[in-house]
Amino acid sequence: MKAELIVIGGSAGSLQVILEMIKKLNDRITVPIVLILHRKAHSTNILHALLQQLSHIEVIEIDDKTEIRNNTLYITPADYHVLFEDKRTMSLDSSEKMNYSRPSIDVTFRSAAEVYGEKVIGVLLSGANADGVQGLAYIKKNNGKVWIQDPETAEVDYMPRNAMEQVDYDLIITPENLADHINHINK
């Protein structure tokens, strides 16, 4: 499978995994990475700056009509869902919350599956609610790949444990090996 997009969703306990991953990503990633993290509606914009300081690739907070480029990490802004218009552009949506969340991991995973089909990898990390599980199932239904954080390594295991029980997954990842798997995509 030649991946064209990686979507990573996480909630409580996932920031540490992201920080570990971003430091280890090489500067020649052959796909864009979209990061959907549950954030408070009016949270400050320091996450982007923090990740950019640690990263070897460009980090961009998504705006409406953001163009999609390889070798870039995109962060979903607080209080917006992210949708893929096509393989070139993302848009923001402020419709109602899903699973008590906006951004919702399920919404973005589903949109990614609809646009990228078998060329998407969905990754679900630590979290305290079920957001992302249905989205992973939809990615799998559309022949994409599903990676789930090992619940034993998750600070909050509810989200990855539910995903493992409900979704046919391709890979169980850990905070230590996530970046390595991404670095070897399409090689």
trRosetta pair geometry for C-beta under 8 A, 3 or more apart (Angstrom, degrees):
i j d omega theta_ij theta_ji phi_ij phi_ji
1 118 6.5 -126 -135 157 113 98
1 119 7.4 -178 -179 -109 96 47
1 145 6.5 156 94 -44 162 121
2 119 6.7 -17 94 -126 69 94
2 186 5.5 60 -143 -113 74 96
3 6 6.6 39 161 -60 139 81
3 31 5.3 -33 115 -73 100 155
3 119 5.9 132 -144 -175 37 62
3 120 7.0 84 -148 -119 88 15
3 121 5.2 -17 -126 -19 138 108
3 145 7.1 -62 -89 24 114 127
3 185 5.1 -56 45 -171 130 120
3 186 6.1 -115 42 -49 81 98
4 31 6.0 161 -176 -126 20 106
4 87 6.8 -28 148 -144 139 122
4 116 5.6 -160 71 -143 111 114
4 119 4.0 18 15 156 106 125
4 120 7.0 -48 60 -72 80 57
5 31 5.9 -170 -88 -178 21 115
5 32 5.8 -15 -120 66 74 88
5 33 7.9 148 -167 -96 58 32
5 34 6.9 2 -173 2 104 108
5 68 7.7 -27 -101 -173 112 141
5 87 7.9 -138 -44 -136 124 84
5 112 6.0 -147 114 -157 141 112
5 116 5.0 -104 30 -94 126 162
5 119 6.6 74 19 122 84 88
5 120 4.8 -21 73 -113 101 81
5 121 7.3 -171 97 29 54 67
6 31 5.6 102 -10 110 92 131
6 32 7.4 -161 35 98 72 46
6 33 4.6 -18 73 -112 107 77
6 34 7.3 175 91 25 55 65
6 120 7.5 152 -94 -163 28 64
6 121 4.8 -18 -112 67 76 104
6 123 6.5 18 -177 -7 98 117
6 182 6.3 -6 -72 -123 173 106
6 185 7.2 -112 -55 -76 124 164
7 33 7.8 164 -88 -162 27 54
7 34 4.9 -17 -112 67 74 102
7 36 6.8 17 -178 -3 94 111
7 108 6.0 -178 -161 132 136 106
7 109 5.8 174 108 -98 144 65
7 112 4.8 -120 -32 -45 146 170
7 120 6.5 6 3 -173 105 113
7 121 7.4 175 28 87 63 53
7 122 5.3 -16 68 -112 99 68
7 123 7.0 -179 91 26 48 75
7 139 8.0 -153 51 -90 122 141
8 18 7.5 140 126 -99 141 97
8 33 6.4 10 -2 -176 113 100
8 34 7.2 173 25 86 69 49
8 35 5.1 -16 68 -111 103 66
8 36 7.0 177 89 27 50 70
8 123 4.3 -17 -110 70 76 113
8 124 8.0 179 -157 -77 53 25
8 125 6.7 36 180 -20 94 113
9 36 4.5 -17 -106 71 79 107
9 37 7.7 169 -154 -79 48 41
9 105 3.2 77 -148 -134 146 126
9 108 7.2 159 -80 66 113 118
9 109 6.5 -51 -30 -52 138 113
9 122 7.4 -3 5 -170 106 90
9 123 7.1 167 24 87 62 60
9 124 5.4 -14 67 -112 98 67
9 125 6.8 -166 95 22 48 82
9 127 7.8 -24 135 -36 88 150
9 131 7.1 -129 167 125 135 93
9 132 4.3 -178 101 -106 145 125
9 135 7.1 84 -15 76 159 146
10 13 7.6 -117 -179 81 108 63
10 14 2.6 162 168 -173 134 170
10 15 7.5 177 116 -47 134 45
10 17 6.7 -166 -115 58 159 126
10 18 6.8 -150 42 -44 153 111
10 35 7.9 -28 23 -165 101 86
10 36 7.5 145 24 86 56 63
10 37 5.5 -14 71 -110 85 78
10 38 7.5 -115 108 9 49 82
10 105 7.7 119 -8 -87 23 137
10 124 7.3 147 -79 -166 62 47
10 125 3.5 -13 -97 63 112 117
10 126 5.9 37 -154 55 104 64
10 127 5.8 -169 -165 -56 51 107
10 159 7.7 147 -136 92 52 160
11 14 6.0 89 42 -1 26 123
11 37 7.1 151 -93 -160 37 61
11 38 4.2 25 -120 15 86 127
11 101 7.6 -91 -99 -102 121 145
11 105 7.8 -94 -45 -28 96 131
11 125 7.8 175 20 86 52 86
11 126 6.9 -120 63 111 63 62
11 127 3.1 77 42 -128 106 104
11 128 5.9 -113 112 22 129 70
11 129 6.5 30 26 30 177 84
11 131 6.7 102 -49 58 133 116
11 156 7.3 -67 92 74 93 135
11 159 6.1 139 31 -44 113 151
12 38 7.5 -29 -35 61 61 128
12 126 6.5 -94 94 135 56 97
12 127 5.5 111 37 -134 70 45
12 128 4.4 23 29 -15 134 108
12 155 6.9 -120 136 95 77 110
12 156 4.4 33 99 9 106 154
13 16 6.9 -45 -176 25 54 107
13 17 7.7 50 138 -12 69 107
13 125 7.6 -157 100 142 82 97
13 126 3.4 -89 97 139 108 142
13 127 6.8 -146 47 -65 96 34
13 128 7.8 114 5 -40 108 87
13 154 5.9 86 123 178 140 76
13 155 2.8 -163 -139 64 121 112
13 156 4.1 177 -1 9 138 88
14 17 5.2 -54 -160 37 56 116
14 18 6.2 57 145 -23 80 102
14 37 6.4 -160 87 -122 124 99
14 125 3.9 101 -124 110 113 130
14 126 4.5 -172 -67 56 71 88
14 127 6.2 -1 -34 -59 119 83
14 149 7.9 -159 -113 -22 91 159
14 155 7.8 -133 -45 33 38 111
15 18 5.5 -55 -150 36 36 113
15 19 6.3 37 153 -20 68 104
15 37 7.0 69 -80 -145 79 144
16 19 5.6 -50 -146 35 33 112
16 20 6.4 36 153 -19 64 104
16 155 6.8 96 32 -35 129 133
16 175 6.9 -20 119 -128 89 146
17 20 5.7 -55 -151 36 31 113
17 21 6.2 30 151 -20 65 109
17 125 5.1 -168 68 -148 155 136
17 126 6.4 156 -13 5 134 109
17 149 6.6 -53 -120 -107 160 142
17 175 4.5 -120 -119 -108 78 96
17 178 6.7 69 178 1 99 156
18 21 5.6 -56 -146 37 31 112
18 22 6.1 30 159 -24 67 107
18 35 6.7 76 -127 -144 130 138
18 37 7.3 -39 -44 -76 157 133
18 51 7.3 -49 148 -103 112 115
18 125 7.6 -82 -48 -41 84 176
19 22 6.1 -51 -140 31 27 109
19 23 6.8 27 161 -18 59 106
19 50 7.9 -48 -104 145 101 114
19 51 7.8 -122 -100 -100 62 74
19 54 6.6 -14 -152 127 72 177
20 23 6.5 -65 -161 32 26 108
20 24 6.9 1 155 -1 61 117
20 175 4.7 57 66 173 159 101
20 176 7.1 -69 165 -84 138 39
20 178 7.4 93 99 42 104 116
20 179 7.3 -135 128 -22 74 118
21 24 6.2 -83 -158 45 30 100
21 25 6.4 41 155 -43 73 99
21 175 7.3 -109 -47 -158 83 64
21 178 4.8 -49 -99 94 113 120
21 179 4.6 166 -149 -62 63 93
21 182 7.2 65 -166 13 111 142
22 25 5.9 -37 -146 7 34 114
22 51 5.4 -124 -130 -151 165 85
22 54 4.9 76 111 106 117 115
22 55 4.9 -63 180 -84 105 87
22 59 7.9 16 -143 -80 130 130
22 73 7.1 -11 -116 -61 102 173
22 179 7.7 -132 -28 -93 14 122
23 54 5.1 -63 -78 176 78 107
23 55 7.8 -97 -80 -85 36 44
23 179 7.6 -79 68 -72 58 162
24 179 3.4 119 92 97 112 165
24 180 7.0 -42 145 -48 132 66
24 183 7.5 -88 138 -39 87 130
25 29 6.1 -13 -178 -58 112 124
25 55 6.8 -4 57 -143 120 82
25 56 6.1 -158 92 42 81 101
25 57 6.1 -57 117 2 128 116
25 73 7.7 129 56 -55 172 126
25 179 5.2 -122 -65 -145 60 106
25 182 6.3 -35 -113 95 96 129
25 183 6.5 -177 -140 -72 52 92
26 29 6.8 152 73 -51 72 71
26 56 6.4 -52 -171 81 26 148
26 183 5.0 82 8 -129 106 112
27 56 4.0 -100 -71 145 91 114
27 57 5.8 168 -129 -69 59 74
27 71 7.2 44 176 -156 54 114
28 71 6.8 -43 -146 -106 25 118
29 33 6.9 -42 160 -23 155 110
29 57 5.8 -21 16 -78 121 154
29 70 6.7 -166 105 173 77 81
29 71 4.8 148 61 -107 82 56
29 182 6.6 -13 -124 152 113 102
29 183 7.2 -83 -94 -107 78 50
29 185 7.5 36 -156 48 77 118
30 70 5.9 -32 -175 -161 33 130
30 71 7.4 13 -85 -57 19 81
30 185 6.2 -149 52 95 102 96
30 186 4.6 -94 79 61 148 142
30 187 7.9 160 -2 -53 140 77
31 70 5.9 -61 -110 -130 12 85
31 185 5.8 -51 5 112 125 147
31 186 7.0 142 -36 -12 104 132
32 68 5.1 -103 -10 -173 168 91
32 69 6.1 117 -81 78 114 34
32 70 5.8 -106 -47 -102 70 33
32 71 7.6 -41 -86 25 57 29
32 72 5.3 -14 -123 62 87 87
32 73 7.8 162 -168 -90 65 27
32 74 6.4 22 176 -7 111 112
33 72 7.4 -161 34 96 71 46
33 73 4.8 -19 72 -113 108 71
33 74 6.9 178 90 24 53 71
33 182 7.1 14 -86 -150 133 139
34 62 7.6 33 -139 -57 100 135
34 74 4.7 -20 -111 69 69 110
34 76 7.1 64 175 -48 92 91
34 82 6.7 -155 -176 110 132 152
34 90 7.4 147 -111 -90 137 153
34 108 6.8 -145 127 174 131 132
34 112 7.3 -163 50 -85 139 132
35 73 6.3 24 -15 -179 118 96
35 74 6.6 179 20 87 75 52
35 75 5.1 -23 68 -107 110 62
35 76 6.6 -137 94 2 58 82
36 76 4.7 36 -112 0 65 144
36 82 6.8 -139 -93 30 105 119
36 103 5.2 -125 -154 121 96 132
36 104 7.7 -13 177 104 136 23
36 105 4.9 151 106 -102 134 69
36 108 4.9 -180 -70 40 148 153
36 109 7.9 -105 25 -40 153 80
37 47 7.4 -155 59 -158 145 159
37 75 7.4 -24 17 -154 107 92
37 76 6.9 174 28 52 60 101
37 103 7.7 66 59 59 35 118
38 101 5.2 -76 -113 -133 106 123
38 103 7.3 -140 -98 64 46 74
38 105 7.8 -57 -52 -33 87 100
38 127 7.2 108 3 -132 128 116
38 131 7.2 112 -66 63 120 151
39 43 4.6 -95 170 20 108 149
39 47 7.4 -93 -100 -22 141 152
39 78 4.2 -95 102 -101 121 93
39 79 7.8 -82 87 -25 95 62
39 103 7.5 35 27 21 91 93
40 43 4.4 119 60 -54 86 97
40 78 6.4 -5 84 -148 44 133
41 78 5.8 135 -156 156 21 108
41 79 4.2 67 -143 -77 72 118
41 102 7.5 33 -98 77 88 100
42 78 6.8 178 -68 122 10 145
42 79 7.4 30 -57 -33 48 137
43 47 7.7 35 130 -17 126 117
43 78 4.6 167 37 -80 96 153
45 48 5.7 -16 173 21 85 116
45 49 7.2 85 127 -12 77 101
45 61 6.6 -53 -150 -53 107 165
46 49 5.4 -60 -155 44 51 111
46 50 5.8 54 148 -26 79 105
47 50 5.7 -56 -146 37 30 112
47 51 6.2 23 160 -13 66 108
47 61 7.9 105 80 -88 97 112
47 75 6.2 171 114 -168 116 157
48 51 6.2 -62 -148 40 25 105
48 52 6.2 24 156 -20 63 110
48 59 5.9 168 -159 129 69 112
48 60 7.6 5 -143 -163 117 14
48 61 4.6 -60 -83 -45 138 108
48 75 5.7 -147 -88 41 83 148
49 52 5.8 -55 -144 36 29 112
49 53 6.5 34 156 -24 63 104
50 53 6.0 -56 -156 29 29 112
50 54 6.8 9 155 -4 63 111
51 54 6.0 -69 -151 45 34 103
51 55 5.6 32 156 -31 71 122
51 59 4.7 160 107 -136 108 162
51 73 6.7 -115 152 102 133 141
51 75 6.9 151 33 -59 155 135
52 55 5.6 -62 -132 35 29 114
52 58 7.7 -1 -123 -157 96 43
52 59 4.2 -134 -77 45 77 123
55 58 7.6 175 117 -61 132 3
55 59 5.3 123 31 -39 159 115
55 73 6.4 -118 -134 22 153 137
57 71 5.3 -149 -138 174 119 70
57 72 6.1 -159 158 -100 112 30
57 73 5.8 111 93 -12 115 94
58 69 8.0 14 62 82 132 124
58 71 7.2 67 24 125 92 80
58 72 4.8 -26 74 -119 100 85
58 73 7.2 -176 93 30 49 70
59 72 7.6 162 -90 -168 25 69
59 73 4.8 -19 -109 72 73 104
59 74 7.9 167 -159 -86 53 23
59 75 6.7 32 -179 -19 94 111
60 66 6.8 156 132 -158 130 135
60 72 6.1 1 8 179 114 117
60 73 7.3 158 24 84 66 52
60 74 5.4 -26 73 -110 91 69
60 75 7.1 -172 92 20 40 79
61 74 7.6 107 -130 -164 16 63
61 75 4.9 -41 -106 70 64 102
61 77 5.5 75 176 -77 107 89
62 66 4.8 -119 -147 7 72 155
62 74 5.1 58 -62 180 98 110
62 75 6.6 -152 -6 77 82 44
62 76 5.8 -13 28 -109 127 42
62 77 6.0 -126 64 -16 78 88
62 80 7.8 -140 91 93 109 132
62 82 5.6 37 100 -110 166 127
62 90 5.6 -56 -150 101 127 137
62 92 6.8 152 125 -71 105 98
63 66 5.2 121 51 -62 64 101
63 77 7.6 59 -86 -29 49 136
63 92 7.1 -61 -179 -28 31 128
64 91 5.5 26 -149 -148 73 68
64 92 4.6 -83 -81 21 79 103
65 85 8.0 8 -113 -9 60 146
65 89 5.8 -24 -152 -162 57 118
65 90 7.6 163 -129 74 9 49
65 91 6.1 24 -61 -98 50 78
66 74 6.8 133 127 -134 148 131
66 89 7.0 144 74 -153 41 62
66 90 4.9 -16 61 56 95 100
67 88 6.2 -31 -144 169 78 76
67 89 6.0 -38 -103 -96 50 69
68 72 7.8 -172 -165 65 50 127
68 74 7.6 -58 -118 -37 75 148
68 84 7.8 18 -52 -132 146 98
68 87 6.7 -110 67 165 141 49
68 88 5.8 -162 36 -159 97 23
68 89 6.6 -130 -8 -63 94 19
68 90 6.3 100 -61 -24 101 96
69 72 4.8 68 79 -1 91 137
74 82 8.0 140 132 -151 124 161
74 90 7.2 121 169 14 161 160
76 80 6.7 -152 180 81 88 87
76 81 7.9 -26 -159 -152 129 25
76 82 4.8 -117 -114 -22 105 127
76 103 4.3 0 146 -35 141 170
76 108 6.8 -92 -81 -70 142 153
77 80 5.1 34 73 31 95 120
77 92 7.0 -10 42 -115 117 131
77 103 7.6 122 70 -42 44 119
78 103 7.7 -118 -131 -11 25 90
79 94 7.0 15 147 -125 84 95
79 102 5.5 35 -148 111 40 104
79 103 7.6 -16 29 -36 7 65
80 92 4.3 -24 -175 -160 140 106
80 93 6.5 125 -170 55 80 41
80 94 5.8 -52 -113 -80 73 72
80 102 6.6 56 -46 163 5 94
80 103 5.9 -1 85 -74 49 91
81 92 7.2 132 70 -164 50 54
81 93 4.3 -33 66 68 102 100
81 94 7.4 -176 18 -79 83 23
81 95 6.5 -28 16 43 135 88
81 98 7.6 60 -92 10 129 113
81 102 5.9 -69 -48 -144 79 83
81 103 5.3 132 -103 -133 42 72
81 104 5.7 -12 -107 30 104 87
81 107 4.4 -44 -151 112 127 153
81 108 6.6 -163 -171 -54 78 82
82 90 5.5 -3 -172 -179 101 123
82 91 7.5 151 -155 77 55 37
82 92 6.4 -33 -100 -103 60 57
82 93 7.5 -180 -82 19 13 88
82 103 6.1 6 -5 -134 86 132
82 107 7.6 131 51 107 50 104
82 108 4.8 32 68 -104 90 114
82 111 7.4 -148 112 61 63 148
83 90 6.7 151 79 -161 42 69
83 91 5.2 -22 65 63 96 87
83 92 7.7 169 21 -95 84 10
83 93 5.5 55 -14 -19 118 125
83 107 7.2 -66 -77 154 81 99
83 108 7.2 -130 -81 -108 39 61
83 111 4.5 -147 -140 -130 65 159
84 87 7.4 25 178 -85 121 35
84 89 7.6 130 -162 88 56 49
84 90 5.7 -43 -101 -104 54 74
84 108 8.0 92 -24 -156 89 68
84 111 4.8 151 21 144 84 103
84 112 5.7 100 -12 -90 138 51
84 114 7.4 172 65 69 109 91
84 115 4.2 -99 109 5 131 156
84 116 7.3 -10 117 -25 171 94
85 88 7.6 -50 77 66 100 72
85 89 4.4 -18 47 88 122 101
85 90 6.8 -174 1 -106 85 18
85 91 5.4 75 -49 -15 107 110
85 115 7.8 71 83 -99 20 142
86 89 6.0 41 45 36 82 86
86 115 6.2 172 -141 -144 28 121
87 115 6.1 169 -65 161 66 112
87 116 6.8 109 -99 -87 95 79
93 107 7.5 -131 68 165 131 142
94 102 7.3 70 -145 178 54 142
96 102 7.7 -134 156 -65 27 131
97 100 5.7 14 144 -153 134 19
97 101 5.7 141 -165 55 100 22
97 102 4.5 -102 -102 -30 77 101
97 104 6.8 138 -166 -59 57 112
98 101 6.3 -40 73 61 61 79
98 102 7.4 103 19 -74 67 73
98 104 3.7 30 59 -108 107 162
98 106 5.5 -110 127 61 137 120
98 107 5.5 146 24 -43 146 105
98 131 6.9 118 112 -119 87 104
99 104 5.9 123 38 -134 99 107
99 105 7.8 -36 55 37 144 85
99 106 6.3 115 -5 2 128 128
99 129 5.5 146 171 132 110 131
99 130 6.1 -136 -131 71 130 74
99 131 3.8 172 97 -76 154 93
100 129 6.5 -136 47 -122 115 172
100 131 7.8 -112 52 -50 73 123
101 104 4.7 126 92 -94 98 67
101 105 7.2 7 104 -1 150 75
101 129 7.2 -179 -34 68 122 143
101 131 5.1 -2 23 -84 146 161
103 107 7.2 -128 -173 57 72 120
103 108 6.6 22 175 -31 115 125
104 107 4.0 84 77 1 108 107
104 108 7.0 170 89 -4 61 82
104 131 5.7 -130 -155 -149 75 123
105 108 6.2 -64 -151 43 33 102
105 109 5.9 32 155 -20 70 112
105 124 7.2 92 166 -115 149 92
105 131 4.6 114 33 145 104 97
105 132 3.7 -15 109 -77 140 87
105 135 5.7 -139 129 25 77 153
106 109 5.8 -58 -139 40 26 110
106 110 6.1 27 162 -20 64 110
106 131 5.6 -112 -18 -157 97 70
106 132 6.1 -121 -58 -67 67 25
106 133 7.6 -22 -86 47 104 51
106 134 5.0 27 -130 67 121 101
106 135 4.0 -160 -128 -43 48 106
106 138 8.0 92 -161 11 76 131
107 110 6.1 -59 -150 35 23 110
107 111 6.5 20 155 -15 61 110
107 135 7.4 -52 11 -88 22 126
108 111 5.7 -55 -145 39 33 111
108 112 6.2 36 155 -21 66 106
108 135 7.1 25 68 -143 59 150
109 112 5.7 -56 -148 36 29 113
109 113 6.4 30 154 -20 64 106
109 122 5.2 54 -137 -125 109 133
109 132 6.4 109 -24 -139 147 60
109 134 8.0 146 79 93 130 61
109 135 2.6 91 69 170 136 122
109 136 6.2 -51 -175 -54 154 45
109 138 6.4 124 124 61 98 111
109 139 5.7 -76 179 -43 100 112
110 113 5.8 -54 -150 35 31 111
110 114 6.5 31 152 -21 64 105
110 134 7.6 -6 -64 119 111 92
110 135 5.3 -99 -39 -121 74 81
110 138 4.9 13 -109 93 75 163
111 114 5.7 -54 -149 33 32 113
111 115 6.5 15 158 -6 66 109
112 115 6.2 -67 -147 45 28 99
112 116 5.5 -18 174 21 70 119
112 120 4.9 133 149 -139 105 155
112 122 7.1 145 85 -81 138 97
112 139 7.0 -1 90 -98 104 105
112 144 7.8 62 121 -95 99 167
113 116 6.8 -67 -114 57 19 82
113 117 6.8 68 -176 -95 55 28
113 120 6.0 -122 -89 54 51 147
113 122 7.6 -19 -63 -48 99 128
113 135 7.5 -178 -14 -171 125 70
113 138 4.9 -178 42 128 165 93
113 139 4.5 -136 -84 -96 117 54
113 141 7.4 54 180 62 145 86
113 142 4.3 137 -178 33 101 147
113 144 5.7 -113 -114 -5 85 138
114 117 7.8 0 -177 -61 11 64
114 142 7.3 -124 -74 -95 34 161
116 119 4.5 -112 178 74 92 91
116 120 3.8 102 97 -48 133 105
116 144 6.9 63 103 -93 102 124
117 120 7.0 140 66 4 25 98
117 142 5.0 -125 -138 164 56 108
117 143 6.2 11 168 59 82 100
117 144 6.7 176 145 -57 31 90
118 142 6.8 -140 -57 138 55 73
118 143 3.8 -27 -91 108 96 109
118 144 5.8 -167 -130 -76 29 50
119 144 7.2 -45 52 -108 26 89
120 139 5.9 -108 97 -143 115 108
120 142 7.7 25 41 96 115 120
120 144 4.1 -27 71 -128 83 136
120 145 7.4 -159 103 34 48 71
121 139 8.0 76 -156 177 17 140
121 144 6.5 -167 -82 174 29 100
121 145 4.4 -18 -112 71 80 107
121 146 7.7 -175 -159 -74 62 20
121 147 6.2 26 176 -3 104 110
121 185 7.4 -117 -4 -116 151 130
122 132 7.9 166 170 -168 117 90
122 135 6.6 -174 -150 128 149 95
122 136 5.1 -171 111 -111 139 71
122 139 4.1 -161 -9 -20 135 173
122 144 6.2 76 -9 121 96 131
122 145 7.2 179 25 90 64 54
122 146 5.5 -14 66 -112 97 65
122 147 7.1 -177 92 32 47 70
123 147 4.4 -14 -107 74 79 108
123 148 7.6 179 -154 -81 52 29
123 149 7.7 72 176 -42 87 81
123 173 6.9 -12 -144 25 111 146
123 178 7.3 91 -161 -145 147 114
124 127 7.6 -78 179 15 90 125
124 132 4.5 134 -120 151 117 135
124 133 7.3 72 -128 -77 165 51
124 136 5.7 -54 -31 -62 131 134
124 146 7.8 -4 2 -167 104 88
124 147 7.5 173 21 92 62 59
124 148 5.2 -10 59 -118 97 73
124 149 6.7 -113 102 7 58 86
124 159 6.1 -139 166 147 111 107
124 160 5.9 163 114 -96 99 71
124 163 5.0 153 78 -68 152 166
125 149 4.7 66 -128 -24 53 139
125 154 7.0 158 174 -116 62 106
125 159 7.3 29 93 95 39 133
125 160 6.9 -35 -174 -61 19 113
126 149 6.0 -57 -43 82 65 157
126 154 3.8 163 -97 -156 92 97
126 155 5.0 51 -161 39 156 79
126 156 5.0 103 178 50 97 74
126 157 7.1 -48 -128 -80 79 37
126 159 6.4 108 175 48 22 118
126 160 6.6 -36 -87 -15 40 115
127 131 6.9 -90 150 58 152 90
127 132 7.0 107 43 16 156 137
127 154 7.9 -62 7 -170 47 132
127 156 5.9 -69 132 91 3 116
127 158 6.5 -89 99 71 59 90
127 159 3.2 39 62 -21 98 148
127 160 7.5 121 30 -23 81 72
128 156 4.8 -49 -66 165 80 146
128 158 5.2 64 -138 40 37 136
128 159 6.9 -29 -9 -32 16 98
129 158 6.9 27 -55 112 14 132
129 159 6.7 27 66 -79 37 97
130 133 5.0 -49 -178 11 84 129
130 134 7.7 61 142 -15 102 89
130 158 7.6 -86 -68 145 58 101
130 159 6.9 169 -113 -114 27 67
130 162 5.4 -90 -119 125 86 167
131 135 7.8 23 173 1 61 121
131 159 7.1 -32 58 -120 64 117
132 135 5.3 -63 -147 44 37 116
132 136 6.1 42 156 -25 72 102
132 159 6.0 43 52 -167 128 115
132 163 6.7 -39 113 -77 100 124
133 136 5.9 -52 -151 32 28 110
133 137 6.7 29 150 -18 61 104
133 159 7.2 -148 -50 -159 94 68
133 162 5.1 -60 -87 121 142 110
133 163 5.0 -145 -110 -87 81 71
133 166 5.6 45 -176 69 118 139
133 167 6.5 -159 -162 -31 71 120
134 137 5.5 -52 -151 35 37 114
134 138 6.4 38 150 -21 66 104
135 138 5.6 -53 -149 35 33 112
135 139 6.5 38 150 -21 65 101
136 139 5.5 -49 -149 32 35 114
136 140 6.4 34 152 -17 66 104
136 146 5.0 83 -169 -132 102 120
136 148 7.4 41 -138 -76 159 101
136 163 5.5 48 40 -143 161 112
136 167 4.7 -6 114 -123 116 168
136 169 7.6 -14 171 -92 131 89
137 140 5.7 -54 -150 38 32 111
137 141 6.2 38 150 -24 65 106
137 166 6.7 -57 -68 133 121 100
137 167 5.0 -127 -76 -104 73 101
138 141 5.4 -48 -144 34 34 116
138 142 6.5 20 157 -6 63 108
139 142 6.1 -71 -154 47 28 101
139 144 4.0 -70 178 66 87 129
139 145 7.5 -47 146 60 117 28
139 146 5.9 137 91 -77 120 91
140 143 7.6 47 -176 -76 34 16
140 144 6.6 -87 -74 62 30 74
140 146 5.2 -21 -69 -32 103 130
140 167 5.9 163 -11 -167 148 98
140 168 5.5 139 -167 62 151 90
140 169 7.8 -88 -84 -87 133 40
145 170 4.7 -53 -158 24 87 156
145 171 7.3 23 171 7 111 106
146 163 7.8 -163 175 173 121 115
146 167 5.8 -133 177 143 163 125
146 168 7.0 118 42 94 142 54
146 169 4.5 -108 105 -125 109 65
146 170 5.4 131 55 7 63 88
146 171 7.6 176 97 33 50 69
147 169 6.9 101 -110 -167 19 107
147 170 6.5 -51 -71 66 62 91
147 171 4.5 -19 -112 73 87 102
147 172 7.5 161 -161 -96 68 15
147 173 5.1 34 175 -17 114 119
147 178 7.9 125 146 -125 142 86
147 181 7.1 141 -121 124 154 157
148 160 5.1 135 176 -149 98 91
148 163 4.8 -178 -118 106 132 129
148 164 5.6 -180 115 -67 160 81
148 167 7.4 144 -57 73 134 120
148 169 5.0 -63 0 -121 114 153
148 171 7.6 164 25 89 60 55
148 172 5.9 -31 73 -113 82 64
148 173 7.1 167 80 22 28 81
149 153 6.2 -116 172 76 96 103
149 154 5.3 106 118 -72 125 104
149 160 4.6 -91 67 -93 83 149
149 172 7.5 53 176 -166 13 68
149 173 5.7 -51 -101 74 52 84
149 174 7.1 95 -152 -109 74 30
149 175 7.5 35 -140 -53 116 67
149 178 7.8 -22 -97 -74 89 123
150 153 4.6 64 77 12 100 106
150 154 7.1 -167 92 -24 50 86
150 160 7.2 48 100 150 7 149
150 172 4.9 73 -75 168 82 110
150 173 6.9 -140 -17 80 81 32
150 174 5.3 -11 19 -84 121 78
151 154 5.2 -49 -144 20 42 120
151 157 3.8 72 -166 -154 95 111
151 160 4.6 -173 -78 95 76 110
151 161 4.3 63 -102 -68 149 84
151 164 6.6 -91 -26 0 117 140
152 157 7.5 43 -61 -106 24 133
153 174 4.8 125 -32 -138 173 85
153 175 5.9 -156 158 -3 127 92
154 157 4.4 133 74 -91 120 63
154 159 7.5 -154 -166 56 156 88
154 160 5.2 178 -47 23 153 134
154 161 7.9 -130 45 -31 145 86
156 159 7.0 55 109 8 95 97
157 160 6.0 -72 -157 56 60 98
157 161 4.9 59 150 -30 92 116
158 161 6.0 -64 -140 39 19 110
158 162 6.3 18 163 -17 61 110
159 162 6.2 -59 -149 36 24 108
159 163 6.5 23 155 -18 61 109
160 163 5.4 -54 -146 37 36 115
160 164 6.3 39 156 -22 68 103
161 164 5.8 -52 -149 34 31 111
161 165 6.5 25 154 -15 63 109
162 165 5.8 -61 -149 40 31 109
162 166 6.0 -1 164 4 68 120
163 166 6.3 -77 -138 50 24 93
163 167 5.2 -30 -173 26 69 122
163 169 7.1 73 142 -67 98 126
164 167 7.3 -55 -92 50 14 81
164 169 6.5 -46 -114 -5 61 140
164 172 7.6 32 -103 -100 117 109
169 172 6.8 79 119 -64 140 69
171 181 6.8 134 153 -139 157 153
173 177 5.9 -143 -156 84 78 92
173 178 4.7 78 166 -87 134 78
173 181 6.1 -93 -110 8 120 150
174 177 5.1 62 51 23 88 95
174 178 7.0 -136 78 -34 38 81
175 178 6.4 -34 -139 -1 26 116
177 180 4.9 -57 -159 42 64 119
177 181 6.1 66 145 -25 85 98
178 181 6.0 -59 -155 34 31 108
178 182 6.5 24 153 -14 66 107
179 182 5.6 -58 -148 40 35 109
179 183 6.0 39 154 -24 69 107
180 183 5.6 -50 -143 34 30 114
180 184 6.5 13 160 -6 61 111
181 184 6.2 -72 -152 45 28 100
181 185 7.3 56 147 -53 62 83
182 185 5.7 -21 -160 -18 41 114
184 187 5.0 -90 -161 37 62 124
